[in-house]
Each structure stands twice: as C-alpha cells, then as structure tokens.
C-alpha cells in the first residue's frame, strides 16, 4: 500500500506519459497529412514534361511557392517565401 504523495506522483506521471503518447500520434498524423498535401501540390504545379528535381515557382496570394516533383518516386517538395510580385 502506497501513501498519498506516491499516489499523486504516479497519477501525474501516468497522465504525462499518456499526454506524450497522444501528442506523438497526433504529430505522426499531421506529418502524414503534410507529406500528402506537399506531394499533391508539387505534382499539380509541376508540368508534365518536367525533369526529376526541376523546380518551378508560382506566385500565389502574394507569396512565392517553389515546388519540385519526382514522378518516378511520386515525391514532391514545396517551400514558400513571402513577398510581393513586382
């Protein structure tokens, strides 16, 4: 049988441990969503005849979006740079 302080500390530890597990699952889910959205955007903005690794930039809503899509691997990259189209 444990004392009250031990019970409190164990309960706090269990709660924290569960919180970390939930956060890890949520992070994994969001990383997958980001990867899928990145690949879809890069594929959409990359012209059909583009070479693997070729980069394309498009002004969208005042920001420069740069994408690259590898059709062989079905993977893309995207980055955003705030700015003004001059």
N, C-alpha and C positions, 0 to 999 in steps of 0.2 A: 504494500500500500504506500502511495506517494503522498507528499504533502501538497498543500495548496499552491505554493510557489512553483514547484516542479510541474504540477498540472497546468498552470498558466503558461509556463515556458514551453512545454511540449505542445500545447494548443497553438501558441503563437508560431512555433516552428512549423507545425503541420500546415497552418494557414499560409505561411510564407512559401513553403515548398509547393503547395497546390497553386498558389498565385504564379510562381515561376513556370510551372508546367503549362498552365493556361496561356501565359504570355508567349512561351516558346511555340505552342501550337498556333496561336494567332499570328505570330511573326512568320512562321512557315507558310501559312495560308496566304498572307499578304505578299510574301516574296513570290509565291507561285502566281498570284494574280498579276503582279508587276511584270514578271517574266512573260506571261501570256500576252499582256497588253503591249509590251515592248515589241515582241515578235510580230504581233498583228499590225501595229503601227508601222514598223520598219518594212514589213512586206508590202503594205498598202502604198507607202510613199516611194518605194524603190521601183524604177521602171523595169519592165520585163527583160530587156537585153543587158541589164547591168552585170558587171563582173563582180565576183565574190570580193567583198571588202571595199568596194567602191562606195564612197559617201555622197549623200545628197542632202542639201539644205533647203528648207522651205520656211518662209515667213508665215506664221500662224498667230493671229491675235496679238501682234506686236512683239512676238518672240521668235527667235531663230531656232528651228528644230532641225537637228542633224541626225540622219539615220543611215544605217548600213544594214543590208540583209544578205545572208548567205543562203541561197535557195537549196544548195546541196545538203547543208546541215539543218536547214529550217530554223536558223537562229538569227536574231537581229540585235542591233544596239540602237539606242536613241539618247540624245542629250539635248538640253535646252539652254539657250543663252538669252537672257532678257536684253532687250534693246529696241531700237527704233529703226524701222525700214526707212532708208534715206532716199 
